[in-house]
């Protein structure tokens, strides 16, 4: 082998190493691009979920004891949006809350996020240990959204 053959072999080796290095770098870059695309998709879905959540009110109820004989039902909005036209729907079986007690407070024109309203509850010896309340409201996400809640003594 002559000197020029050695130089050509060295150039071919350097060229091969450069080709291999470029190929592995491109593969790593493609893998990174795939990860970036997946990360962007996840961030977009989170953003859409947060936006949808910010338009929803979550109206619920719970019963609590003030003192030895006084009970109240608290209707509250734990969602991020304002609830409008909040209605408390009672069935014929309901004994804890009378329609006379709620007629002055419901339907409420609006119940803001974090706001609540208390209603006196009637608890006596024949009161069932749990009852079902249906709460219906409107918000930015839709009309006549409903939550059925069991309140317990």
N, CA, C and O atoms as a GROMACS GRO file, in nm:
protein
  612
    1UNK      N    1   0.084  -0.118   0.000
    1UNK     CA    2   0.000   0.000   0.000
    1UNK      C    3   0.088   0.123   0.000
    1UNK      O    4   0.188   0.135   0.071
    2UNK      N    5   0.045   0.212  -0.083
    2UNK     CA    6   0.119   0.336  -0.094
    2UNK      C    7   0.064   0.436   0.004
    2UNK      O    8  -0.039   0.417   0.069
    3UNK      N    9   0.138   0.545   0.010
    3UNK     CA   10   0.099   0.652   0.101
    3UNK      C   11  -0.038   0.709   0.064
    3UNK      O   12  -0.117   0.739   0.155
    4UNK      N   13  -0.069   0.724  -0.060
    4UNK     CA   14  -0.199   0.779  -0.104
    4UNK      C   15  -0.312   0.683  -0.070
    4UNK      O   16  -0.424   0.726  -0.043
    5UNK      N   17  -0.284   0.552  -0.071
    5UNK     CA   18  -0.386   0.454  -0.031
    5UNK      C   19  -0.421   0.469   0.118
    5UNK      O   20  -0.537   0.461   0.158
    6UNK      N   21  -0.317   0.492   0.198
    6UNK     CA   22  -0.339   0.513   0.342
    6UNK      C   23  -0.421   0.640   0.367
    6UNK      O   24  -0.509   0.643   0.453
    7UNK      N   25  -0.393   0.742   0.293
    7UNK     CA   26  -0.468   0.867   0.307
    7UNK      C   27  -0.613   0.845   0.265
    7UNK      O   28  -0.704   0.893   0.333
    8UNK      N   29  -0.636   0.773   0.157
    8UNK     CA   30  -0.772   0.745   0.111
    8UNK      C   31  -0.847   0.660   0.214
    8UNK      O   32  -0.965   0.683   0.240
    9UNK      N   33  -0.778   0.561   0.272
    9UNK     CA   34  -0.839   0.476   0.374
    9UNK      C   35  -0.875   0.558   0.498
    9UNK      O   36  -0.981   0.539   0.557
   10UNK      N   37  -0.787   0.648   0.539
   10UNK     CA   38  -0.814   0.736   0.653
   10UNK      C   39  -0.934   0.827   0.625
   10UNK      O   40  -1.019   0.847   0.712
   11UNK      N   41  -0.939   0.881   0.503
   11UNK     CA   42  -1.051   0.968   0.467
   11UNK      C   43  -1.182   0.888   0.466
   11UNK      O   44  -1.285   0.938   0.510
   12UNK      N   45  -1.176   0.765   0.417
   12UNK     CA   46  -1.296   0.681   0.416
   12UNK      C   47  -1.341   0.648   0.559
   12UNK      O   48  -1.460   0.646   0.587
   13UNK      N   49  -1.245   0.623   0.648
   13UNK     CA   50  -1.278   0.594   0.788
   13UNK      C   51  -1.342   0.716   0.854
   13UNK      O   52  -1.445   0.704   0.921
   14UNK      N   53  -1.282   0.833   0.834
   14UNK     CA   54  -1.338   0.957   0.890
   14UNK      C   55  -1.478   0.980   0.834
   14UNK      O   56  -1.569   1.019   0.907
   15UNK      N   57  -1.494   0.957   0.706
   15UNK     CA   58  -1.625   0.974   0.641
   15UNK      C   59  -1.727   0.878   0.700
   15UNK      O   60  -1.841   0.917   0.725
   16UNK      N   61  -1.689   0.753   0.722
   16UNK     CA   62  -1.780   0.654   0.781
   16UNK      C   63  -1.820   0.691   0.923
   16UNK      O   64  -1.937   0.680   0.959
   17UNK      N   65  -1.721   0.734   1.004
   17UNK     CA   66  -1.751   0.777   1.140
   17UNK      C   67  -1.844   0.897   1.142
   17UNK      O   68  -1.937   0.905   1.223
   18UNK      N   69  -1.820   0.991   1.052
   18UNK     CA   70  -1.906   1.109   1.043
   18UNK      C   71  -2.048   1.070   1.004
   18UNK      O   72  -2.144   1.122   1.059
   19UNK      N   73  -2.060   0.978   0.908
   19UNK     CA   74  -2.192   0.930   0.866
   19UNK      C   75  -2.264   0.864   0.983
   19UNK      O   76  -2.382   0.891   1.007
   20UNK      N   77  -2.195   0.777   1.056
   20UNK     CA   78  -2.254   0.708   1.170
   20UNK      C   79  -2.296   0.806   1.279
   20UNK      O   80  -2.405   0.793   1.336
   21UNK      N   81  -2.211   0.904   1.308
   21UNK     CA   82  -2.242   1.003   1.410
   21UNK      C   83  -2.362   1.088   1.368
   21UNK      O   84  -2.448   1.117   1.452
   22UNK      N   85  -2.370   1.127   1.244
   22UNK     CA   86  -2.482   1.206   1.194
   22UNK      C   87  -2.611   1.125   1.203
   22UNK      O   88  -2.716   1.178   1.241
   23UNK      N   89  -2.603   0.999   1.168
   23UNK     CA   90  -2.722   0.914   1.172
   23UNK      C   91  -2.774   0.898   1.314
   23UNK      O   92  -2.894   0.910   1.336
   24UNK      N   93  -2.687   0.872   1.411
   24UNK     CA   94  -2.731   0.858   1.550
   24UNK      C   95  -2.784   0.990   1.605
   24UNK      O   96  -2.880   0.991   1.682
   25UNK      N   97  -2.723   1.101   1.566
   25UNK     CA   98  -2.772   1.232   1.612
   25UNK      C   99  -2.912   1.259   1.557
   25UNK      O  100  -2.997   1.313   1.629
   26UNK      N  101  -2.937   1.223   1.431
   26UNK     CA  102  -3.070   1.241   1.372
   26UNK      C  103  -3.174   1.153   1.442
   26UNK      O  104  -3.287   1.196   1.464
   27UNK      N  105  -3.136   1.031   1.476
   27UNK     CA  106  -3.229   0.943   1.548
   27UNK      C  107  -3.264   1.001   1.685
   27UNK      O  108  -3.381   0.999   1.725
   28UNK      N  109  -3.164   1.052   1.755
   28UNK     CA  110  -3.190   1.113   1.886
   28UNK      C  111  -3.278   1.236   1.871
   28UNK      O  112  -3.368   1.259   1.953
   29UNK      N  113  -3.254   1.315   1.768
   29UNK     CA  114  -3.335   1.435   1.745
   29UNK      C  115  -3.479   1.398   1.712
   29UNK      O  116  -3.572   1.464   1.758
   30UNK      N  117  -3.499   1.294   1.633
   30UNK     CA  118  -3.635   1.248   1.601
   30UNK      C  119  -3.707   1.199   1.727
   30UNK      O  120  -3.825   1.228   1.746
   31UNK      N  121  -3.636   1.124   1.811
   31UNK     CA  122  -3.695   1.079   1.937
   31UNK      C  123  -3.733   1.198   2.024
   31UNK      O  124  -3.839   1.198   2.086
   32UNK      N  125  -3.647   1.297   2.030
   32UNK     CA  126  -3.674   1.416   2.109
   32UNK      C  127  -3.793   1.492   2.051
   32UNK      O  128  -3.877   1.541   2.125
   33UNK      N  129  -3.800   1.501   1.920
   33UNK     CA  130  -3.914   1.569   1.856
   33UNK      C  131  -4.045   1.498   1.888
   33UNK      O  132  -4.146   1.563   1.913
   34UNK      N  133  -4.043   1.364   1.887
   34UNK     CA  134  -4.163   1.289   1.922
   34UNK      C  135  -4.205   1.317   2.066
   34UNK      O  136  -4.324   1.332   2.094
   35UNK      N  137  -4.109   1.324   2.155
   35UNK     CA  138  -4.139   1.354   2.296
   35UNK      C  139  -4.194   1.496   2.310
   35UNK      O  140  -4.287   1.519   2.387
   36UNK      N  141  -4.135   1.590   2.238
   36UNK     CA  142  -4.184   1.728   2.244
   36UNK      C  143  -4.327   1.737   2.192
   36UNK      O  144  -4.410   1.808   2.250
   37UNK      N  145  -4.356   1.667   2.085
   37UNK     CA  146  -4.493   1.667   2.030
   37UNK      C  147  -4.590   1.608   2.131
   37UNK      O  148  -4.699   1.661   2.152
   38UNK      N  149  -4.552   1.498   2.194
   38UNK     CA  150  -4.639   1.435   2.295
   38UNK      C  151  -4.659   1.529   2.414
   38UNK      O  152  -4.769   1.539   2.468
   39UNK      N  153  -4.552   1.596   2.457
   39UNK     CA  154  -4.562   1.691   2.568
   39UNK      C  155  -4.655   1.807   2.532
   39UNK      O  156  -4.734   1.850   2.616
   40UNK      N  157  -4.647   1.856   2.412
   40UNK     CA  158  -4.734   1.965   2.368
   40UNK      C  159  -4.879   1.918   2.366
   40UNK      O  160  -4.969   1.992   2.404
   41UNK      N  161  -4.903   1.795   2.321
   41UNK     CA  162  -5.039   1.740   2.322
   41UNK      C  163  -5.094   1.731   2.464
   41UNK      O  164  -5.210   1.766   2.488
   42UNK      N  165  -5.011   1.686   2.557
   42UNK     CA  166  -5.054   1.675   2.696
   42UNK      C  167  -5.085   1.813   2.752
   42UNK      O  168  -5.187   1.832   2.819
   43UNK      N  169  -4.998   1.911   2.725
   43UNK     CA  170  -5.022   2.047   2.773
   43UNK      C  171  -5.149   2.106   2.714
   43UNK      O  172  -5.224   2.173   2.785
   44UNK      N  173  -5.175   2.080   2.587
   44UNK     CA  174  -5.298   2.130   2.524
   44UNK      C  175  -5.421   2.066   2.587
   44UNK      O  176  -5.520   2.135   2.614
   45UNK      N  177  -5.417   1.936   2.610
   45UNK     CA  178  -5.534   1.871   2.670
   45UNK      C  179  -5.558   1.922   2.811
   45UNK      O  180  -5.672   1.940   2.852
   46UNK      N  181  -5.450   1.945   2.888
   46UNK     CA  182  -5.464   2.003   3.021
   46UNK      C  183  -5.525   2.142   3.014
   46UNK      O  184  -5.612   2.177   3.094
   47UNK      N  185  -5.480   2.220   2.919
   47UNK     CA  186  -5.532   2.355   2.903
   47UNK      C  187  -5.680   2.353   2.867
   47UNK      O  188  -5.758   2.432   2.921
   48UNK      N  189  -5.720   2.263   2.777
   48UNK     CA  190  -5.861   2.250   2.741
   48UNK      C  191  -5.944   2.206   2.861
   48UNK      O  192  -6.054   2.258   2.883
   49UNK      N  193  -5.892   2.110   2.939
   49UNK     CA  194  -5.965   2.063   3.057
   49UNK      C  195  -5.982   2.175   3.160
   49UNK      O  196  -6.090   2.190   3.217
   50UNK      N  197  -5.876   2.253   3.183
   50UNK     CA  198  -5.885   2.364   3.277
   50UNK      C  199  -5.984   2.469   3.229
   50UNK      O  200  -6.059   2.525   3.309
   51UNK      N  201  -5.985   2.494   3.100
   51UNK     CA  202  -6.078   2.592   3.044
   51UNK      C  203  -6.222   2.544   3.061
   51UNK      O  204  -6.310   2.622   3.098
   52UNK      N  205  -6.246   2.416   3.034
   52UNK     CA  206  -6.381   2.362   3.051
   52UNK      C  207  -6.421   2.361   3.198
   52UNK      O  208  -6.537   2.388   3.231
   53UNK      N  209  -6.326   2.331   3.286
   53UNK     CA  210  -6.354   2.328   3.429
   53UNK      C  211  -6.386   2.468   3.482
   53UNK      O  212  -6.466   2.482   3.574
   54UNK      N  213  -6.324   2.569   3.424
   54UNK     CA  214  -6.348   2.706   3.470
   54UNK      C  215  -6.488   2.754   3.434
   54UNK      O  216  -6.535   2.855   3.487
   55UNK      N  217  -6.556   2.684   3.344
   55UNK     CA  218  -6.692   2.722   3.305
   55UNK      C  219  -6.798   2.641   3.378
   55UNK      O  220  -6.917   2.660   3.354
   56UNK      N  221  -6.758   2.550   3.467
   56UNK     CA  222  -6.853   2.464   3.535
   56UNK      C  223  -6.868   2.502   3.682
   56UNK      O  224  -6.769   2.526   3.752
   57UNK      N  225  -6.992   2.507   3.726
   57UNK     CA  226  -7.022   2.522   3.867
   57UNK      C  227  -7.048   2.382   3.923
   57UNK      O  228  -7.094   2.294   3.850
   58UNK      N  229  -7.019   2.363   4.049
   58UNK     CA  230  -7.045   2.235   4.114
   58UNK      C  231  -7.125   2.263   4.241
   58UNK      O  232  -7.067   2.295   4.345
   59UNK      N  233  -7.256   2.252   4.232
   59UNK     CA  234  -7.343   2.284   4.345
   59UNK      C  235  -7.378   2.154   4.416
   59UNK      O  236  -7.421   2.057   4.353
   60UNK      N  237  -7.360   2.154   4.547
   60UNK     CA  238  -7.386   2.035   4.627
   60UNK      C  239  -7.446   2.076   4.761
   60UNK      O  240  -7.469   2.195   4.785
   61UNK      N  241  -7.473   1.979   4.847
   61UNK     CA  242  -7.533   2.007   4.977
   61UNK      C  243  -7.474   1.914   5.082
   61UNK      O  244  -7.428   1.805   5.052
   62UNK      N  245  -7.478   1.962   5.205
   62UNK     CA  246  -7.441   1.878   5.318
   62UNK      C  247  -7.518   1.926   5.441
   62UNK      O  248  -7.562   2.041   5.446
   63UNK      N  249  -7.533   1.839   5.536
   63UNK     CA  250  -7.607   1.870   5.657
   63UNK      C  251  -7.508   1.879   5.772
   63UNK      O  252  -7.416   1.798   5.781
   64UNK      N  253  -7.528   1.977   5.859
   64UNK     CA  254  -7.439   1.990   5.973
   64UNK      C  255  -7.517   2.035   6.095
   64UNK      O  256  -7.625   2.094   6.085
   65UNK      N  257  -7.460   2.007   6.211
   65UNK     CA  258  -7.525   2.036   6.338
   65UNK      C  259  -7.467   2.164   6.396
   65UNK      O  260  -7.346   2.181   6.405
   66UNK      N  261  -7.558   2.256   6.437
   66UNK     CA  262  -7.515   2.382   6.498
   66UNK      C  263  -7.496   2.362   6.648
   66UNK      O  264  -7.389   2.392   6.701
   67UNK      N  265  -7.596   2.314   6.715
   67UNK     CA  266  -7.588   2.283   6.858
   67UNK      C  267  -7.661   2.152   6.883
   67UNK      O  268  -7.677   2.070   6.792
   68UNK      N  269  -7.705   2.132   7.005
   68UNK     CA  270  -7.763   2.003   7.042
   68UNK      C  271  -7.886   1.965   6.960
   68UNK      O  272  -7.905   1.847   6.927
   69UNK      N  273  -7.970   2.062   6.925
   69UNK     CA  274  -8.095   2.030   6.857
   69UNK      C  275  -8.112   2.100   6.723
   69UNK      O  276  -8.212   2.075   6.654
   70UNK      N  277  -8.020   2.184   6.684
   70UNK     CA  278  -8.035   2.263   6.561
   70UNK      C  279  -7.950   2.204   6.449
   70UNK      O  280  -7.828   2.188   6.464
   71UNK      N  281  -8.015   2.173   6.337
   71UNK     CA  282  -7.948   2.121   6.219
   71UNK      C  283  -7.972   2.215   6.103
   71UNK      O  284  -8.076   2.281   6.096
   72UNK      N  285  -7.877   2.221   6.011
   72UNK     CA  286  -7.893   2.303   5.891
   72UNK      C  287  -7.842   2.225   5.770
   72UNK      O  288  -7.754   2.140   5.779
   73UNK      N  289  -7.902   2.258   5.656
   73UNK     CA  290  -7.856   2.206   5.528
   73UNK      C  291  -7.786   2.320   5.457
   73UNK      O  292  -7.844   2.427   5.440
   74UNK      N  293  -7.664   2.298   5.416
   74UNK     CA  294  -7.588   2.401   5.345
   74UNK      C  295  -7.579   2.363   5.198
   74UNK      O  296  -7.531   2.256   5.162
   75UNK      N  297  -7.627   2.454   5.112
   75UNK     CA  298  -7.615   2.440   4.968
   75UNK      C  299  -7.496   2.527   4.928
   75UNK      O  300  -7.494   2.645   4.960
   76UNK      N  301  -7.398   2.470   4.859
   76UNK     CA  302  -7.276   2.545   4.829
   76UNK      C  303  -7.228   2.518   4.687
   76UNK      O  304  -7.259   2.414   4.627
   77UNK      N  305  -7.152   2.613   4.635
   77UNK     CA  306  -7.094   2.602   4.501
   77UNK      C  307  -6.943   2.585   4.517
   77UNK      O  308  -6.873   2.679   4.554
   78UNK      N  309  -6.894   2.466   4.490
   78UNK     CA  310  -6.750   2.441   4.500
   78UNK      C  311  -6.681   2.445   4.364
   78UNK      O  312  -6.561   2.418   4.355
   79UNK      N  313  -6.755   2.478   4.259
   79UNK     CA  314  -6.695   2.488   4.126
   79UNK      C  315  -6.630   2.624   4.107
   79UNK      O  316  -6.632   2.708   4.196
   80UNK      N  317  -6.570   2.644   3.990
   80UNK     CA  318  -6.500   2.768   3.961
   80UNK      C  319  -6.589   2.872   3.897
   80UNK      O  320  -6.555   2.990   3.895
   81UNK      N  321  -6.703   2.831   3.844
   81UNK     CA  322  -6.791   2.924   3.774
   81UNK      C  323  -6.912   2.959   3.861
   81UNK      O  324  -6.939   2.894   3.962
   82UNK      N  325  -6.981   3.061   3.820
   82UNK     CA  326  -7.101   3.106   3.889
   82UNK      C  327  -7.220   3.021   3.844
   82UNK      O  328  -7.239   2.998   3.724
   83UNK      N  329  -7.300   2.976   3.940
   83UNK     CA  330  -7.422   2.901   3.908
   83UNK      C  331  -7.539   2.999   3.910
   83UNK      O  332  -7.552   3.080   4.001
   84UNK      N  333  -7.624   2.991   3.808
   84UNK     CA  334  -7.741   3.078   3.802
   84UNK      C  335  -7.867   2.992   3.807
   84UNK      O  336  -7.865   2.873   3.775
   85UNK      N  337  -7.976   3.056   3.847
   85UNK     CA  338  -8.106   2.990   3.853
   85UNK      C  339  -8.097   2.858   3.930
   85UNK      O  340  -8.138   2.753   3.881
   86UNK      N  341  -8.043   2.865   4.052
   86UNK     CA  342  -8.024   2.746   4.136
   86UNK      C  343  -8.159   2.708   4.198
   86UNK      O  344  -8.225   2.790   4.261
   87UNK      N  345  -8.198   2.582   4.177
   87UNK     CA  346  -8.326   2.533   4.227
   87UNK      C  347  -8.303   2.409   4.313
   87UNK      O  348  -8.221   2.323   4.280
   88UNK      N  349  -8.376   2.401   4.422
   88UNK     CA  350  -8.371   2.285   4.510
   88UNK      C  351  -8.500   2.208   4.488
   88UNK      O  352  -8.609   2.259   4.515
   89UNK      N  353  -8.489   2.085   4.440
   89UNK     CA  354  -8.606   2.003   4.407
   89UNK      C  355  -8.628   1.900   4.517
   89UNK      O  356  -8.542   1.817   4.543
   90UNK      N  357  -8.743   1.906   4.581
   90UNK     CA  358  -8.776   1.814   4.689
   90UNK      C  359  -8.880   1.715   4.640
   90UNK      O  360  -8.971   1.750   4.565
   91UNK      N  361  -8.868   1.590   4.684
   91UNK     CA  362  -8.970   1.492   4.650
   91UNK      C  363  -9.072   1.484   4.764
   91UNK      O  364  -9.058   1.552   4.866
   92UNK      N  365  -9.173   1.403   4.747
   92UNK     CA  366  -9.279   1.392   4.848
   92UNK      C  367  -9.230   1.326   4.976
   92UNK      O  368  -9.290   1.346   5.082
   93UNK      N  369  -9.124   1.250   4.969
   93UNK     CA  370  -9.072   1.177   5.084
   93UNK      C  371  -8.990   1.265   5.178
   93UNK      O  372  -8.960   1.225   5.291
   94UNK      N  373  -8.952   1.382   5.134
   94UNK     CA  374  -8.861   1.466   5.210
   94UNK      C  375  -8.924   1.514   5.339
   94UNK      O  376  -9.033   1.572   5.339
   95UNK      N  377  -8.855   1.489   5.452
   95UNK     CA  378  -8.904   1.532   5.583
   95UNK      C  379  -8.810   1.631   5.650
   95UNK      O  380  -8.852   1.700   5.743
   96UNK      N  381  -8.686   1.640   5.606
   96UNK     CA  382  -8.589   1.727   5.674
   96UNK      C  383  -8.605   1.873   5.636
   96UNK      O  384  -8.585   1.961   5.720
   97UNK      N  385  -8.640   1.900   5.513
   97UNK     CA  386  -8.652   2.038   5.465
   97UNK      C  387  -8.793   2.057   5.412
   97UNK      O  388  -8.839   1.981   5.327
   98UNK      N  389  -8.861   2.157   5.463
   98UNK     CA  390  -8.998   2.181   5.415
   98UNK      C  391  -8.996   2.283   5.302
   98UNK      O  392  -8.905   2.366   5.292
   99UNK      N  393  -9.097   2.275   5.217
   99UNK     CA  394  -9.105   2.368   5.103
   99UNK      C  395  -9.122   2.511   5.151
   99UNK      O  396  -9.079   2.604   5.083
  100UNK      N  397  -9.185   2.530   5.265
  100UNK     CA  398  -9.200   2.665   5.319
  100UNK      C  399  -9.067   2.728   5.355
  100UNK      O  400  -9.050   2.849   5.342
  101UNK      N  401  -8.972   2.647   5.401
  101UNK     CA  402  -8.841   2.700   5.438
  101UNK      C  403  -8.759   2.741   5.316
  101UNK      O  404  -8.681   2.836   5.323
  102UNK      N  405  -8.777   2.671   5.207
  102UNK     CA  406  -8.694   2.703   5.091
  102UNK      C  407  -8.759   2.801   4.996
  102UNK      O  408  -8.691   2.856   4.909
  103UNK      N  409  -8.889   2.824   5.010
  103UNK     CA  410  -8.958   2.910   4.912
  103UNK      C  411  -8.904   3.053   4.915
  103UNK      O  412  -8.908   3.122   4.812
  104UNK      N  413  -8.855   3.099   5.028
  104UNK     CA  414  -8.800   3.235   5.035
  104UNK      C  415  -8.660   3.246   4.977
  104UNK      O  416  -8.618   3.356   4.939
  105UNK      N  417  -8.587   3.136   4.969
  105UNK     CA  418  -8.448   3.141   4.924
  105UNK      C  419  -8.427   3.085   4.784
  105UNK      O  420  -8.333   3.125   4.714
  106UNK      N  421  -8.513   2.995   4.743
  106UNK     CA  422  -8.496   2.931   4.612
  106UNK      C  423  -8.616   2.958   4.525
  106UNK      O  424  -8.727   2.966   4.577
  107UNK      N  425  -8.599   2.973   4.396
  107UNK     CA  426  -8.475   2.963   4.320
  107UNK      C  427  -8.386   3.086   4.341
  107UNK      O  428  -8.435   3.199   4.348
  108UNK      N  429  -8.257   3.062   4.351
  108UNK     CA  430  -8.160   3.171   4.365
  108UNK      C  431  -8.118   3.217   4.227
  108UNK      O  432  -8.095   3.135   4.138
  109UNK      N  433  -8.107   3.348   4.209
  109UNK     CA  434  -8.067   3.398   4.078
  109UNK      C  435  -7.923   3.363   4.048
  109UNK      O  436  -7.890   3.331   3.934
  110UNK      N  437  -7.835   3.368   4.150
  110UNK     CA  438  -7.696   3.326   4.126
  110UNK      C  439  -7.632   3.280   4.256
  110UNK      O  440  -7.665   3.328   4.364
  111UNK      N  441  -7.541   3.187   4.242
  111UNK     CA  442  -7.462   3.135   4.353
  111UNK      C  443  -7.318   3.134   4.304
  111UNK      O  444  -7.278   3.049   4.224
  112UNK      N  445  -7.240   3.230   4.353
  112UNK     CA  446  -7.103   3.245   4.304
  112UNK      C  447  -7.013   3.135   4.357
  112UNK      O  448  -7.049   3.062   4.450
  113UNK      N  449  -6.897   3.123   4.299
  113UNK     CA  450  -6.800   3.023   4.340
  113UNK      C  451  -6.761   3.047   4.486
  113UNK      O  452  -6.722   3.158   4.523
  114UNK      N  453  -6.770   2.944   4.568
  114UNK     CA  454  -6.736   2.955   4.710
  114UNK      C  455  -6.850   3.005   4.797
  114UNK      O  456  -6.838   3.004   4.919
  115UNK      N  457  -6.959   3.048   4.738
  115UNK     CA  458  -7.072   3.100   4.815
  115UNK      C  459  -7.161   2.984   4.859
  115UNK      O  460  -7.165   2.879   4.795
  116UNK      N  461  -7.232   3.005   4.972
  116UNK     CA  462  -7.323   2.902   5.020
  116UNK      C  463  -7.447   2.967   5.081
  116UNK      O  464  -7.447   3.087   5.110
  117UNK      N  465  -7.550   2.888   5.098
  117UNK     CA  466  -7.673   2.933   5.163
  117UNK      C  467  -7.717   2.822   5.258
  117UNK      O  468  -7.712   2.704   5.224
  118UNK      N  469  -7.761   2.861   5.379
  118UNK     CA  470  -7.803   2.765   5.480
  118UNK      C  471  -7.955   2.765   5.492
  118UNK      O  472  -8.020   2.868   5.481
  119UNK      N  473  -8.009   2.646   5.514
  119UNK     CA  474  -8.153   2.627   5.533
  119UNK      C  475  -8.172   2.548   5.662
  119UNK      O  476  -8.101   2.450   5.685
  120UNK      N  477  -8.266   2.590   5.744
  120UNK     CA  478  -8.295   2.516   5.866
  120UNK      C  479  -8.352   2.379   5.830
  120UNK      O  480  -8.434   2.366   5.740
  121UNK      N  481  -8.308   2.279   5.903
  121UNK     CA  482  -8.356   2.142   5.881
  121UNK      C  483  -8.439   2.099   6.002
  121UNK      O  484  -8.413   2.139   6.115
  122UNK      N  485  -8.538   2.019   5.975
  122UNK     CA  486  -8.625   1.968   6.080
  122UNK      C  487  -8.581   1.824   6.110
  122UNK      O  488  -8.595   1.735   6.026
  123UNK      N  489  -8.528   1.804   6.231
  123UNK     CA  490  -8.483   1.671   6.270
  123UNK      C  491  -8.559   1.632   6.396
  123UNK      O  492  -8.559   1.705   6.495
  124UNK      N  493  -8.624   1.515   6.393
  124UNK     CA  494  -8.698   1.464   6.508
  124UNK      C  495  -8.678   1.313   6.512
  124UNK      O  496  -8.602   1.257   6.433
  125UNK      N  497  -8.746   1.247   6.603
  125UNK     CA  498  -8.723   1.104   6.624
  125UNK      C  499  -8.758   1.019   6.502
  125UNK      O  500  -8.694   0.917   6.479
  126UNK      N  501  -8.860   1.059   6.424
  126UNK     CA  502  -8.900   0.980   6.309
  126UNK      C  503  -8.830   1.022   6.180
  126UNK      O  504  -8.862   0.970   6.073
  127UNK      N  505  -8.738   1.114   6.188
  127UNK     CA  506  -8.667   1.158   6.068
  127UNK      C  507  -8.579   1.044   6.018
  127UNK      O  508  -8.505   0.984   6.096
  128UNK      N  509  -8.585   1.013   5.889
  128UNK     CA  510  -8.498   0.907   5.836
  128UNK      C  511  -8.351   0.950   5.845
  128UNK      O  512  -8.322   1.070   5.839
  129UNK      N  513  -8.260   0.855   5.858
  129UNK     CA  514  -8.119   0.892   5.875
  129UNK      C  515  -8.055   0.956   5.752
  129UNK      O  516  -7.953   1.024   5.763
  130UNK      N  517  -8.115   0.935   5.634
  130UNK     CA  518  -8.062   1.001   5.515
  130UNK      C  519  -8.176   1.032   5.419
  130UNK      O  520  -8.276   0.961   5.413
  131UNK      N  521  -8.157   1.139   5.345
  131UNK     CA  522  -8.254   1.181   5.245
  131UNK      C  523  -8.180   1.229   5.121
  131UNK      O  524  -8.062   1.263   5.126
  132UNK      N  525  -8.252   1.230   5.011
  132UNK     CA  526  -8.193   1.270   4.884
  132UNK      C  527  -8.244   1.407   4.844
  132UNK      O  528  -8.364   1.433   4.846
  133UNK      N  529  -8.151   1.496   4.808
  133UNK     CA  530  -8.185   1.628   4.757
  133UNK      C  531  -8.138   1.637   4.613
  133UNK      O  532  -8.029   1.589   4.579
  134UNK      N  533  -8.219   1.697   4.530
  134UNK     CA  534  -8.179   1.722   4.392
  134UNK      C  535  -8.162   1.872   4.375
  134UNK      O  536  -8.251   1.951   4.408
  135UNK      N  537  -8.048   1.910   4.324
  135UNK     CA  538  -8.017   2.051   4.302
  135UNK      C  539  -7.998   2.069   4.153
  135UNK      O  540  -7.923   1.994   4.090
  136UNK      N  541  -8.064   2.168   4.097
  136UNK     CA  542  -8.053   2.194   3.953
  136UNK      C  543  -8.010   2.339   3.934
  136UNK      O  544  -8.056   2.428   4.006
  137UNK      N  545  -7.920   2.362   3.837
  137UNK     CA  546  -7.870   2.497   3.812
  137UNK      C  547  -7.827   2.511   3.667
  137UNK      O  548  -7.818   2.412   3.593
  138UNK      N  549  -7.800   2.635   3.628
  138UNK     CA  550  -7.746   2.666   3.496
  138UNK      C  551  -7.608   2.729   3.517
  138UNK      O  552  -7.585   2.796   3.618
  139UNK      N  553  -7.518   2.707   3.424
  139UNK     CA  554  -7.389   2.774   3.425
  139UNK      C  555  -7.341   2.790   3.281
  139UNK      O  556  -7.415   2.761   3.187
  140UNK      N  557  -7.217   2.836   3.265
  140UNK     CA  558  -7.164   2.859   3.130
  140UNK      C  559  -7.152   2.730   3.049
  140UNK      O  560  -7.153   2.734   2.926
  141UNK      N  561  -7.140   2.617   3.117
  141UNK     CA  562  -7.123   2.490   3.045
  141UNK      C  563  -7.255   2.429   3.000
  141UNK      O  564  -7.255   2.339   2.917
  142UNK      N  565  -7.367   2.477   3.052
  142UNK     CA  566  -7.494   2.422   3.007
  142UNK      C  567  -7.611   2.458   3.097
  142UNK      O  568  -7.593   2.515   3.205
  143UNK      N  569  -7.730   2.425   3.050
  143UNK     CA  570  -7.853   2.451   3.124
  143UNK      C  571  -7.899   2.324   3.193
  143UNK      O  572  -7.871   2.213   3.149
  144UNK      N  573  -7.971   2.343   3.303
  144UNK     CA  574  -8.033   2.233   3.378
  144UNK      C  575  -7.933   2.125   3.418
  144UNK      O  576  -7.961   2.006   3.406
  145UNK      N  577  -7.817   2.167   3.465
  145UNK     CA  578  -7.723   2.070   3.522
  145UNK      C  579  -7.778   2.028   3.657
  145UNK      O  580  -7.841   2.108   3.726
  146UNK      N  581  -7.757   1.904   3.694
  146UNK     CA  582  -7.821   1.853   3.816
  146UNK      C  583  -7.723   1.771   3.898
  146UNK      O  584  -7.637   1.701   3.844
  147UNK      N  585  -7.739   1.780   4.030
  147UNK     CA  586  -7.662   1.700   4.124
  147UNK      C  587  -7.759   1.640   4.224
  147UNK      O  588  -7.836   1.713   4.286
  148UNK      N  589  -7.757   1.510   4.239
  148UNK     CA  590  -7.839   1.442   4.339
  148UNK      C  591  -7.748   1.406   4.455
  148UNK      O  592  -7.651   1.332   4.438
  149UNK      N  593  -7.781   1.458   4.573
  149UNK     CA  594  -7.695   1.442   4.690
  149UNK      C  595  -7.772   1.376   4.802
  149UNK      O  596  -7.888   1.410   4.828
  150UNK      N  597  -7.709   1.281   4.869
  150UNK     CA  598  -7.768   1.222   4.989
  150UNK      C  599  -7.714   1.296   5.109
  150UNK      O  600  -7.593   1.305   5.129
  151UNK      N  601  -7.805   1.350   5.189
  151UNK     CA  602  -7.763   1.415   5.313
  151UNK      C  603  -7.797   1.321   5.428
  151UNK      O  604  -7.902   1.257   5.427
  152UNK      N  605  -7.709   1.314   5.526
  152UNK     CA  606  -7.728   1.223   5.638
  152UNK      C  607  -7.719   1.298   5.769
  152UNK      O  608  -7.655   1.402   5.780
  153UNK      N  609  -7.786   1.241   5.867
  153UNK     CA  610  -7.781   1.299   6.002
  153UNK      C  611  -7.656   1.248   6.070
  153UNK      O  612  -7.630   1.282   6.185
   0.00000   0.00000   0.00000
